[in-house]
């Protein structure tokens, strides 16, 4: 799937496995109000505690943001959601499906874009999206429709013949998003997708996310930019493997001038070592 260690693009084949949408629908659970449920998830890497008893729920059609300092555990949590690794304990359900026990069905529901998304730098924009459509077995008329839809949605149609390696940082991220979207997932999982991208491109990227959310997609995104956190319906504040609070940004900011000030105070309340530090995200 996108974001994984992808096979050699030279092995492209139009005989890739089908998307499995029919099989997924057979196992669809009717109660999807809480579309993503994280229940008491913990994870360790050797002696390092990466996640400690994380629990929260996300309603369908919500844009949920994970914010916190580097090393807080955001990427680990998203990798578990995306079926990349298994938790040490606890479970995550997406549309009622367990991401460990029903991994193959979950894969068809999600689109995952890690921090280092696997674009092929020597392939053009069009060749990259063709490659990912091959992976998901998208062919015929639907192939053309989706290519035009997602490259157009990302404003990349004028650049179909440009090599990915020659795109700007913001355009690379939009191409990565287009590749993630070609199999039309129901849940989008993005790990700091705008990290290092210029402010204008960041805004354009978030405009796209808002349109996707307004169309009914559930989006879970981690971000190092607190102004992006303010764009979310709900944010989860993580620090040192723990989830400190989950609430709408306006609730967390209540009584403070901005989200950064509110979050620094919240973290200092639980981490006395930081009281005298100038804590920055």
N, C-alpha and C positions, 0 to 999 in steps of 0.2 A: 504494500500500500504506500501512498505517498508519504514521505518522511522516513521510511525504512531504508535500509541499505538496498537500493534498487538493483535489479539485474542489469546486465550489460545492454545498453540501448541498441546495440548492433543485432541483438537477438529479437528484435521487435517481431511480433506476430499478431496477425488479426485473428488467430485462433486462441486468444487468451480466454481464461475461464469467464463465464458469465458473471454478472454483478451479484447474483444470488438474491435479488430482491424478492422473488417469489418465495424462496425458502425462508427468508427473514419474515415475510408477512405471515407465514404459517405459525411462527412462534411469537407473533406480536401480542403484547399484553395490553388489555383494554384500558387499564388505569394508568394513563400517561400524564396526569396532572403534574406530578413531580417527575420530570423526565429524566433527571440525573440524581441519583441518591448515593452519597458517599457515607459509609457507615463504619466508624471506628477503625479507620485505616492507619496502620503503622508500617514503617519500613526502616531497615537498618542496612548499612553497608559496612560489614565488619563491626567494629566498635563504634562506628559513627551512626547516630540516630538521625535519619533523614526526615521521617514523618512520625508524629506521635499522636495517635488516637484522633485522627481527623474525621469530622462528621459535618455534612451540610447537604442541603437539597437545592435543586435548581428547577424551576418551573419551565415548561415548554415555552419556547419563544422568548426566553430571557437572555440578556447579555450579561454574563457573570464574569467579573474580573478578579484575578488573584494578584494581590500586590504585596510587596515585602522586599526586604533587603536581599542581596545575593546570598545564596546558601540557606535561604529560609525553607526550601523544600518544594518550591513551586514546580520546577521542571520534573522532579521525581513524581509528584502527584499527577501531573498531566501525562507522563509516560505510562503510568498505571492505567489511567482512564483510556488511553489509546491502545491498550493491550500489549504494549511493548515489554513490560516487566510485570511480575506478580508481586502483590504486597506480602509482607511477612504475616499480617493478620488483618482482619476486617474485609469488607467487600465493597464493590462499586457496581451499581445497577444503572444501565442506560436503557430506557424504555422497557424496564422490567427484566432486562437480560444481564446476567452476571458477566463481567468483562473477563473473568478467568474461565469459568465453566462453559460459557457460550461465546467464546472468543471469535470464532469464525462468523457467527451471525452479527456480533457487535461490529466487526470490521466493516460490514456493509452499511452500517448506520452512521459511521463517523468519518470525518475528514480531519487528518492530523498534520499540522505543520510545525515541525520542531524548529529550534533556533537556527540550525544549519540544514536548511531544506535542500534535498538532493536534485537541484537543477543540473543539467549537463551543459557546461559552459561553452562547449564547441558545437552545440546544436542550436538551431534558430529557435525563436519563440514558437513558431508553428511546429517544429519537430519535437520540441519538448512536450507540448500539450498533446501531440499525436501519440507520443510514447506512453503517456499516462492513460490516454484513452485505450491504447492497446492492452495495457495491464488489466483494465476493467472490462475488456471485451465489447467496447462501444463501437458499433459499426453502422454502415448504411446511412440513411437520411439523418438518423439521430446524431451521428458523429458530426455532421456538418452543422446541425442546429446547435449542438452544445459548444462547438468550437467558436462559432460566431457569438453565441450568448455570453460565454465567460471571457473571451478575449475582448469582446465589445464592452462588457460590464467593467472590465479592468482598464479600458482605454488603451488596449494593446494592439488592436487591429491594424493601425498604421505601421506597426513594427514587426509584422509576422516573419519577415526575412532577416531580421537582425539576430546575430548570435547572442545567446544569453550572457556570455561573458562581456559583451559590449554594452549591456544595459546599465543604467544607473541603479543605485541601491534600492531606491523606491520602486523602480520598474521591475527589478528582480523579485521583490516581495510580492508585487501584484501578480506577476507571472506564477510564482509559487502558489498563491491563493487560487488562481484560475485552475492550475493543475490539481489542486486539492478538491476543487468543486466539481470537476467533470463527471464524477459518478453520483453527484447530487446527494450528498450526505444530509442527514437530519440534524446532526450535531457537529459543530465545527470546534476543534480544539487547537488553539494557537499559542505557541510558547514564545513570548516576547517578539512578535512578528515585526515590530517597527524599531527594534533596537539598532541604533546607529544610522537611522534613516533621517533625512532632512525634515524640518518641520512641515513644509508644504506637502511632501509626500506622505508624511504621517497623517495629516489631516485628510488627504485623499483616501488613504487606506481605511481610516475610520468611517469616512462617509460611505464606503462600500460595505463595511460591517453593519452600519446602521440600516442600510437598505436590505441586507440579508436578514437582519433581525426583524425588520418590519414585514418581511415576506413570511415570517413564521419560523425561521431557523433558530435553534438554540445554540448559543455561542459561549464558549468558555475560553478566556484569554488571560494569560499572565502578562504583566507589563511592569517596566521599571519607571514609567512616566506617570506621575500622579495626576496630571491633567487628563490622561487617558482613563484613569480610574474614575474620574468624575463623570465620564461619558457612559459608564455602565449602569445597569438597573440595580445591580447588587454587587458588592465587593466583599471579598474575604481577605482579611489582614493576616498574613503569615509572618512568623518570626521564630527562628531557631527550632524548626520542625513542628511548631504548633500553630494552630489556627486560633487567633486571639479573638476575633470578632467577625460576624457576618451580618451585614446590614446595608441598606441603601446608602450611597455616599452622603446624601444630605443629612441622614441621621448621624453618621459618624462625624461629620463636620460640625454638628450642632454645638454652638458655643465657641467655635474656633474660626479664625479668619480664612483658613483654607484646609484642604485635605492633608497636606504635608504636616502642618502644625498639629492637627488632630491625631494623626497616626504616630508621630514622634512621641506625643504625650502618652498615647495608649501603650506604646512599646515600653517607654520608660516606667510606666506603672507596674509592669510585670518583670522588668529586667533592670534591677537596681544598679547594675554595673554601668548602665548607660546614662545615669542621671547627670553626670558631670561631663559627658561626651557631647560633642556637636554631631549628633546622629544625622546622617544623610542617606537617602536612597540612591 
